[in-house]
Amino acid sequence: MPLTEEEFLSLPEFTGRQEFRDGELIELLPTKFKHSELVHRFYELLRATVEDSRVWMEAAFPLRKNRWAFPDVCVTWPEQPVVDGWLHGSPRIPIELASRGYTPDQLQEKVTDYLLYGAAEVWVIYPKSHTMLVHRPDSVVSIAADATYHCEMIGVAVTPEYRTEIE
């Protein structure tokens, strides 16, 4: 049975992550250390270039009624609206690490949502292959395992080691 947004917001704490899409509660497994390490690396990389108050790990973003997004890491817009204590709309650059918790279809649905609700770019990182896809409203750029991605929008370079799991 679908949940209302109010029911979703009143759920008890959960040891993994929960996402909410059109009344459906999606429970994800807790992240493993390798995933958390990569999230932390991206967070630190972004904080070295972007104002600290605009870089977030696992923040919640209501995109619209009954549609919430929880990127692994993100950079918000300079004037990202905060309504009722929540950052509203899509962040400027949400970053998702492909993991055991998402199917390719679920990842694509998240990318589509982010772009639909205002993201300038969406980065999807594939740690096993050390690659990334940069989704924009009008294109997708594939970054090879040995290539560096330069994001001129925020002045950051994503080198291969940021996409490589620790051993």
C-alpha positions as CSV (number, residue, x, y, z in Angstrom):
1,M,0.0,0.0,0.0
2,P,1.4,3.4,-1.0
3,L,2.6,5.7,1.8
4,T,1.7,9.4,2.0
5,E,4.6,11.9,2.3
6,E,3.5,12.6,5.9
7,E,3.7,8.8,6.7
8,F,7.2,8.7,5.1
9,L,8.5,11.6,7.1
10,S,7.2,10.0,10.4
11,L,8.9,6.6,9.9
12,P,11.3,5.5,12.6
13,E,15.1,5.6,12.1
14,F,16.4,2.9,9.7
15,T,19.9,1.5,9.7
16,G,20.3,1.7,5.9
17,R,18.9,4.3,3.6
18,Q,15.3,4.9,2.6
19,E,14.1,6.7,-0.5
20,F,10.6,7.7,-1.4
21,R,9.2,7.8,-4.9
22,D,5.5,8.3,-5.5
23,G,4.3,6.6,-2.4
24,E,6.8,3.7,-2.6
25,L,9.3,3.3,0.2
26,I,12.6,1.9,-1.1
27,E,14.9,0.5,1.5
28,L,18.6,0.2,0.6
29,L,21.2,-1.9,2.4
30,P,23.7,-0.1,4.6
31,T,26.7,1.0,2.6
32,K,29.9,-0.9,2.8
33,F,33.2,0.7,3.7
34,K,34.4,1.0,0.1
35,H,31.3,2.9,-0.9
36,S,31.6,5.2,2.2
37,E,35.2,5.8,1.4
38,L,34.5,6.9,-2.2
39,V,31.7,9.2,-1.0
40,H,34.1,10.8,1.5
41,R,36.7,11.2,-1.2
42,F,34.3,13.1,-3.5
43,Y,33.1,15.2,-0.5
44,E,36.7,16.2,0.3
45,L,37.5,16.9,-3.4
46,L,34.5,19.2,-3.8
47,R,35.1,21.0,-0.5
48,A,38.6,21.9,-1.7
49,T,37.1,23.8,-4.6
50,V,33.5,24.7,-3.7
51,E,32.2,26.7,-0.8
52,D,31.7,24.3,2.2
53,S,28.1,25.3,2.7
54,R,27.2,24.0,-0.8
55,V,28.8,20.5,-0.5
56,W,26.7,17.8,1.1
57,M,26.7,14.0,1.7
58,E,23.4,12.1,1.7
59,A,21.2,15.2,2.1
60,A,17.5,14.9,1.4
61,F,15.9,16.9,-1.4
62,P,12.1,17.0,-1.9
63,L,11.8,17.4,-5.7
64,R,8.0,17.6,-5.6
65,K,5.2,16.1,-3.5
66,N,5.9,12.4,-2.9
67,R,9.3,12.5,-4.8
68,W,12.4,12.8,-2.7
69,A,16.1,12.4,-3.8
70,F,19.1,11.4,-1.6
71,P,22.3,11.8,-3.6
72,D,25.5,10.2,-2.2
73,V,27.3,13.6,-2.5
74,C,26.1,16.9,-4.1
75,V,26.8,20.5,-4.8
76,T,23.8,22.7,-4.2
77,W,22.9,25.9,-6.2
78,P,24.2,29.1,-4.7
79,E,20.6,30.1,-3.7
80,Q,19.2,26.6,-3.2
81,P,15.8,27.1,-1.6
82,V,15.2,25.8,1.9
83,V,11.5,25.2,2.7
84,D,10.3,23.7,6.0
85,G,13.9,22.7,6.8
86,W,14.6,20.8,3.6
87,L,16.7,21.8,0.5
88,H,14.1,21.9,-2.3
89,G,14.6,21.1,-5.9
90,S,17.5,19.2,-7.4
91,P,21.0,20.1,-6.3
92,R,23.2,21.6,-9.0
93,I,25.4,18.5,-9.3
94,P,24.1,15.4,-7.6
95,I,26.6,12.5,-7.5
96,E,25.6,8.9,-7.3
97,L,27.9,5.9,-6.9
98,A,26.6,2.8,-8.6
99,S,26.3,0.2,-5.9
100,R,24.5,-3.1,-4.9
101,G,21.6,-1.0,-3.8
102,Y,20.5,0.2,-7.2
103,T,19.5,-1.5,-10.5
104,P,20.6,0.3,-13.7
105,D,16.9,1.2,-14.2
106,Q,16.7,2.8,-10.7
107,L,19.9,4.8,-11.3
108,Q,18.5,6.1,-14.6
109,E,15.3,7.0,-12.9
110,K,17.2,9.1,-10.4
111,V,19.2,10.8,-13.1
112,T,16.0,11.6,-15.0
113,D,14.5,13.1,-11.8
114,Y,17.5,15.2,-11.0
115,L,17.6,16.7,-14.5
116,L,13.9,17.2,-14.6
117,Y,13.9,19.1,-11.3
118,G,16.8,21.4,-12.1
119,A,20.3,19.7,-11.9
120,A,22.9,21.2,-14.2
121,E,24.8,17.9,-14.3
122,V,24.4,14.5,-12.7
123,W,27.5,12.4,-12.1
124,V,27.2,8.6,-11.9
125,I,30.4,6.9,-10.8
126,Y,31.1,3.2,-11.6
127,P,33.8,2.2,-9.1
128,K,34.3,-1.3,-10.5
129,S,35.2,0.0,-13.9
130,H,36.6,3.3,-12.7
131,T,34.4,5.2,-15.1
132,M,31.8,7.9,-14.8
133,L,28.9,9.3,-16.8
134,V,28.1,12.9,-16.8
135,H,24.5,13.5,-17.6
136,R,23.4,17.0,-18.8
137,P,19.9,18.1,-19.9
138,D,21.0,17.8,-23.5
139,S,23.8,15.2,-23.5
140,V,25.7,12.4,-21.8
141,V,29.5,12.4,-21.6
142,S,31.3,9.1,-20.8
143,I,34.6,9.4,-18.9
144,A,37.0,6.5,-19.5
145,A,38.8,4.8,-16.6
146,D,42.1,6.6,-17.3
147,A,40.6,10.0,-18.1
148,T,40.2,13.1,-16.0
149,Y,36.9,15.0,-16.1
150,H,37.2,18.7,-15.8
151,C,34.0,20.4,-14.6
152,E,34.4,24.0,-15.5
153,M,31.1,24.9,-13.8
154,I,32.6,24.5,-10.4
155,G,36.3,24.3,-11.2
156,V,37.0,20.8,-10.2
157,A,39.0,17.9,-11.8
158,V,37.9,14.4,-11.2
159,T,40.9,12.2,-11.7
160,P,40.7,8.3,-12.0
161,E,41.8,7.7,-8.3
162,Y,38.5,9.4,-7.2
163,R,36.6,6.7,-9.1
164,T,38.7,3.7,-7.8
165,E,37.7,1.6,-4.9
166,I,40.3,1.1,-2.2
167,E,41.6,-2.4,-1.8
